[in-house]
Amino acid sequence: MTTDRNTDGNDDAKPLRGRICLVAGATRGAGRAIAVQLGAAGATVYVTGRTTRARLSEVGRATETIEETAELVTAAGGEGTAVPTDHLDPDQVRALVDRIDREQGRLDVLVNDVWGGEHLLVDTFGKKTWDIDLAAGLRMLELGVRTHLVTSHTALPLLGRHPGGLVVEVTDGTDAYNGTHYRENLFYDLAKNAPLRMAFGLAKELADSGGTAVAVSPGWLRSEQMLAHFGVTEENWRDATEQLPDFGVSESPVYIGRGVAALAADPDRTRWNGRSLDSGRLAREYGFTDEDGSRPDSWGFILAKETDPDTRVEDYR
């Protein structure tokens, strides 16, 4: 059943009330935070992933599930619905989109955040293409590229049914950075550059219906997996700067979540069509901060430090 919707974003407290969103890949990290912040702005959010309370994905982390993400969306003020989905399976994605159509009759925001390939990176960074296990490399492309294509191909007809739809391609790195830097290994480089190009191409295809497609990247993200890597929590994450001082410019997942929510609520967002944005840029444009009140600019810091090794973390927070 379709609910009443305020699609003009006139409710300052809940500017996304009535908007229907799909966050593909919302189990943890940026995807979870984006879903929760969309919910905090009043949206109805369908969240997908492969890790549920009954089943574990290849990522191997049982500590985050899509059911929990949906509950967090609802607790934040939205309406969260968890739909277990493997986005490599067109039939599962088709069933997901059919369900959204049946229950809501529209889709206003699609966030393509599917990845789940960090476990494949351990033995690949800095290696030549021919020294990387081919199956692991191709799996990165499946997880980071094919999933996005399957989801867009299936969901965009519903999103395009009404004018003003938004597609957010989440990746690692901006166009300015990835366009001039080699990202660790060829498979990862392709996996993280492809969403940038997808946003560019979809921007052309959605323009006739008044839609917008953008690529968005968090900065140095304090995801659950990154915190575990350093042996810290969100509460004491600064302890990790003793091992790596530059980690001081990192950001919580809330930061990119607030950025995407602000973008979705912007009635003039078509000005970004086809563009590459990052959390720091979004924060400057929309005036929000990270959860601790800071405004980190990870990509700005990384680029500045390349030309000036004495660049200070403090100047980019």
C-alpha positions in Angstrom: 0.0 0.0 0.0 1.3 3.5 -0.9 1.5 5.9 2.0 1.1 9.7 1.9 4.3 11.4 0.8 5.9 14.7 1.2 8.2 14.6 -1.9 9.0 18.3 -1.8 11.1 18.0 1.3 9.2 20.8 3.1 9.3 19.2 6.5 12.6 20.6 8.0 12.7 18.0 10.7 12.0 15.0 8.4 12.8 16.2 4.9 12.7 12.7 3.5 9.4 11.7 4.9 7.5 9.7 2.3 10.6 9.0 0.2 11.2 5.4 -0.6 14.9 4.3 -0.6 16.8 1.2 -1.3 20.3 0.8 0.2 21.9 -2.1 -1.5 24.7 -3.4 0.7 23.6 -2.0 4.1 24.9 -4.6 6.5 27.7 -2.5 7.9 30.0 0.4 7.3 29.0 3.2 5.0 25.9 1.4 3.7 24.5 0.9 7.2 25.2 4.5 8.2 23.6 5.8 5.0 20.5 3.8 5.6 20.2 5.0 9.2 20.7 8.7 8.3 18.1 8.4 5.5 15.8 7.0 8.2 16.6 9.8 10.5 15.4 12.2 7.8 12.1 10.3 7.8 12.6 7.9 4.8 11.3 4.4 4.3 14.4 2.4 3.7 14.8 -1.1 2.3 18.1 -2.5 3.3 19.8 -5.5 1.7 22.8 -7.7 2.3 23.8 -11.3 2.7 24.5 -11.5 6.4 21.4 -12.2 8.5 20.8 -13.4 12.0 20.4 -16.9 10.4 23.1 -16.8 7.8 26.7 -15.6 7.4 28.2 -14.3 4.2 31.7 -14.8 3.0 32.8 -11.6 4.8 32.6 -13.7 7.9 31.3 -11.1 10.4 28.3 -12.2 12.4 28.4 -9.1 14.5 26.4 -7.0 11.9 23.2 -8.1 10.2 20.7 -6.5 7.9 18.0 -7.0 10.5 19.9 -4.9 12.9 20.4 -2.2 10.3 16.6 -2.1 9.6 16.0 -1.8 13.3 18.4 1.1 13.6 16.7 2.8 10.7 13.4 2.6 12.5 14.8 3.7 15.8 16.3 6.7 14.0 12.8 7.8 12.9 12.3 6.1 9.6 10.8 2.8 8.5 13.4 0.1 8.0 12.8 -3.2 6.1 15.5 -5.9 5.8 15.4 -8.0 2.6 18.1 -10.6 2.4 19.5 -10.3 -1.1 22.5 -11.5 -3.1 23.0 -8.8 -5.7 24.9 -11.1 -8.0 21.6 -13.1 -8.4 19.3 -11.2 -10.9 16.3 -13.3 -9.7 16.8 -12.2 -6.1 17.2 -8.5 -7.1 14.1 -8.7 -9.3 12.1 -10.1 -6.4 13.4 -7.3 -4.2 12.4 -4.6 -6.7 9.0 -6.3 -7.3 8.4 -6.2 -3.6 9.2 -2.5 -3.3 6.9 -1.8 -6.3 4.1 -3.9 -4.8 4.4 -2.3 -1.3 5.3 1.3 -2.2 4.6 1.8 -5.9 7.8 3.9 -6.4 11.5 4.2 -5.7 13.0 7.6 -5.0 16.6 6.8 -4.0 18.9 4.0 -4.9 22.2 3.7 -3.1 24.5 1.1 -4.7 26.9 0.3 -1.8 27.5 -3.4 -2.4 31.1 -4.5 -1.9 32.1 -6.9 0.9 35.5 -7.6 -0.6 37.9 -6.5 2.1 38.7 -10.1 2.9 40.1 -10.4 -0.6 42.6 -7.5 -0.2 45.0 -8.9 2.4 47.1 -10.8 -0.1 46.7 -8.5 -3.1 47.8 -5.0 -2.2 51.0 -4.0 -4.1 51.1 -7.1 -6.1 51.4 -7.5 -9.9 48.3 -8.6 -11.7 49.9 -12.0 -12.6 50.9 -12.6 -9.0 47.3 -12.3 -7.7 45.0 -15.3 -7.4 42.8 -14.9 -10.4 39.7 -16.1 -8.6 40.2 -13.6 -5.9 40.7 -10.8 -8.4 37.7 -11.6 -10.4 35.6 -11.9 -7.3 36.4 -8.3 -6.5 35.0 -7.3 -9.8 31.9 -9.4 -9.2 31.3 -7.9 -5.8 32.1 -4.3 -6.7 31.0 -4.0 -10.3 28.6 -6.7 -11.4 26.4 -6.3 -8.3 26.0 -2.6 -9.1 25.1 -3.3 -12.7 22.6 -6.0 -11.8 20.9 -3.7 -9.3 20.8 -0.7 -11.5 19.5 -2.6 -14.5 16.7 -4.0 -12.4 15.8 -1.1 -10.1 16.1 1.9 -12.4 12.8 1.3 -14.3 11.0 1.7 -11.0 13.1 4.7 -10.0 12.5 6.4 -13.3 8.8 6.0 -13.1 8.6 9.3 -11.2 10.8 12.4 -11.9 13.6 13.4 -9.6 15.0 10.0 -8.7 18.5 9.8 -7.2 21.2 7.1 -7.7 24.2 7.1 -5.5 27.2 5.0 -6.5 29.3 4.5 -3.4 33.0 3.8 -4.0 36.5 4.3 -2.5 38.1 7.4 -3.9 37.1 10.5 -5.8 37.5 11.1 -9.5 40.2 13.6 -8.8 42.2 11.0 -6.8 41.4 7.8 -8.6 41.9 9.4 -12.0 45.6 10.1 -11.2 46.5 7.3 -8.8 46.8 3.5 -9.2 44.6 1.9 -6.5 46.8 -0.8 -5.0 46.2 -3.5 -7.6 44.5 -3.8 -11.0 41.4 -5.7 -9.8 40.8 -3.3 -6.9 41.5 -0.3 -9.1 38.9 -1.4 -11.7 36.4 -2.2 -8.9 36.6 1.2 -7.4 36.9 3.2 -10.6 33.9 1.5 -12.2 31.3 3.1 -9.9 32.7 6.6 -10.9 32.1 5.8 -14.5 28.7 4.3 -13.7 27.5 7.5 -12.1 28.8 9.5 -15.1 26.9 7.2 -17.6 23.7 6.9 -15.6 23.6 10.7 -15.2 23.3 10.9 -19.0 20.6 8.2 -19.1 18.5 9.7 -16.2 18.7 13.3 -17.3 15.6 13.0 -19.5 13.5 12.0 -16.5 14.9 14.6 -14.2 17.0 12.0 -12.3 20.4 12.5 -10.8 23.3 10.1 -10.5 26.4 10.8 -8.4 29.4 8.9 -7.2 30.1 9.3 -3.5 33.2 8.3 -1.5 33.7 8.4 2.3 37.2 9.4 3.4 39.3 7.2 5.7 36.3 5.3 7.2 36.2 4.0 10.7 34.1 1.0 9.7 33.6 -1.9 12.0 36.3 -3.8 10.1 38.8 -0.9 10.2 38.3 -0.5 14.0 38.8 -4.2 14.5 42.0 -4.0 12.4 43.4 -1.4 14.7 42.0 -3.1 17.8 40.0 -0.1 18.9 36.4 1.0 19.1 34.6 4.1 18.1 34.9 5.3 21.6 38.7 5.1 21.8 39.6 5.2 18.1 42.2 7.9 18.7 44.4 5.3 20.4 45.1 4.0 16.9 46.9 7.2 16.0 49.8 6.0 18.2 50.3 3.3 15.5 49.4 5.6 12.6 49.2 9.4 13.2 47.4 10.0 9.9 44.5 8.0 11.2 43.6 11.2 13.0 41.9 12.4 9.8 39.6 9.4 9.7 35.8 9.7 9.9 32.9 7.8 11.4 30.4 6.2 9.0 27.8 8.7 10.3 29.6 11.4 8.3 29.0 9.9 4.8 25.5 8.9 6.0 24.7 12.5 6.7 26.2 13.5 3.4 24.0 11.2 1.4 20.9 12.2 3.4 21.6 15.8 2.7 22.0 15.2 -0.9 18.8 13.2 -1.1 16.9 16.1 0.6 18.4 18.8 -1.7 15.7 19.9 -4.2 18.5 21.3 -6.4 20.7 18.2 -6.4 20.6 17.9 -10.2 23.6 20.3 -10.2 25.7 17.4 -9.1 24.5 15.1 -11.9 27.4 12.9 -13.0 29.8 14.3 -10.5 32.1 12.6 -8.0 31.6 13.8 -4.4 33.2 12.9 -1.1 32.1 13.3 2.5 34.3 16.3 3.1 32.9 18.1 0.1 29.4 17.3 1.0 30.0 18.5 4.6 31.2 21.9 3.3 28.3 22.2 0.9 25.5 21.2 3.3 27.0 22.4 6.6 26.9 19.2 8.7 29.6 17.7 10.8 30.7 14.2 11.8 29.3 12.7 15.0 32.0 14.3 17.2 31.4 17.8 15.7 34.5 17.7 13.5 34.6 18.1 9.7 37.4 15.9 8.4 38.6 16.1 4.8 40.5 12.9 4.3 40.9 13.2 0.5 42.1 16.8 0.8 44.6 15.7 3.4 45.9 12.8 1.3 46.4 14.9 -1.8 48.0 17.8 0.2 50.5 15.5 2.0 51.8 14.2 -1.4 53.1 17.7 -2.1 53.9 18.7 1.5 55.0 15.9 3.8 54.6 18.3 6.8 50.8 18.7 6.2 49.1 18.4 9.6 46.1 16.3 10.3 44.7 19.1 12.5 44.3 21.3 9.4 42.0 18.8 7.8 39.6 18.1 10.6 
